[in-house]
Amino acid sequence: MAARAIALALVFIVGAGGAARATPARFGRAAPDTWTGASCGPPRLLAGALRDQRFRSIIGRPGRLLINRCGTFPLDLYRHGKLVVHGSCYVHALQYQNYPWLEYRINPTRLSLPAGTWVVRSALRDPNGGTGGRTTQSASRLQVARTIIVHERLGGMGGAGRTDRAGNRLMGNRITCGLLAGHLGSAGPDFVPVEKVFATIGWPSFKLLGTNLAVDPTSPDGGLTA
């Protein structure tokens, strides 16, 4: 855990906007899971990060762009034959000469939850680290079981600390984007996930490998625990 925390401290994490409100949305078929080349365009958040001298000194200059991939991946979870989570996440992954950069968002996603007080968080991971989860829905008391809809604005992470190993300057071979729904611990702010659903994406193929597949077989819960 200490090694993971150190690795996480060396990446730059940025979000566009705060928690998103639960709003109605239409749901259709998922978009194609991969596009390549110029159609992905440049990252939206990296340029702003590099204009900030403080962050630029942490993450460094990206160097030449080597690979540019983006896509929308389904977030569907069945429980006892019933669809309890239905939505998708968008991921834009770029491998630069000096480090990887990831931008992502949770598209409008439906969650069917029992009565109780719930917190919903997003998470993005690769074997080198991750966001740790950003809250997309503040603690909400549901008097009865019902379906809520959450979504999130674009966020990003990446960069390379000066002490990073060479391997941490390459995109991990698996990327996951997903949601965790759970409760805050009774003794403090600890988050206890109850439901989790995440799309696991191969790199550099940028193909969907499956749902709830571990980022790294040696990491607990695929690295998605909170």
C-alpha positions, 0 to 999 in steps of 0.5 A: 500500500505504501508503494502505491501511495508513493506512486499516486503522489507522483501523478498530477490529478485535475478535474473540470468542475466539482460534483455533478448533479443527478440529472435525467438522461437518455440511454441508447446503445454504447458508442464504438469502443475505439477511435484512433489517430487525429479523430481523438484530437488533443487532450482538453485539460493537459494544456491548462495544466502545463500553463500552471508553472507549479504543476508544470514543474511537477509533471514536466513536459510531455514530449512527442505524442506517440499514441492517441486513443479515445473511446466510450466503454459500457458500465453494466452490472447485473445482480441476480439477473437484474440490471442494477447499473447501466451507463458508460465512461469515456476515456482519452488515453495518450502516450507521450514520449515522457509520460502517459496522460489520461482524461475521462468522465462518467457519462449519465449512468443509472444505479438501482440502489436499496434504501440507505445513505449512498455515496457514488464515486468514480475511479480511474486506474492503471497499474501505476496509480489512479485517481482514488475516486472523485465523488460524483454524488454527495451522500444522499439518503434514499428513503426507499429503493430507487434508481438514481442517475449520476454523471461527471465532468471531464477529469484527468491524470498523468505526468511523471515525477522526477523520481519515477522509474522508467516503467512509470513513464509508460501507460500500464497494460490495463486501464480501468474506468468505473464507479463505486457505490457505498457508504461512509464509515461510521467512525470517520470519513472512510469510504466502504464500497458495496457495488463496483463496476468498471470497464477494463481496457487493454493497452495499447490495443485500447479494446474492452477486455471485460467488466470488473477484470483486475487492472493487475492480478496482484492488486486487491480488487484490481486496484479499485477499492476506494 
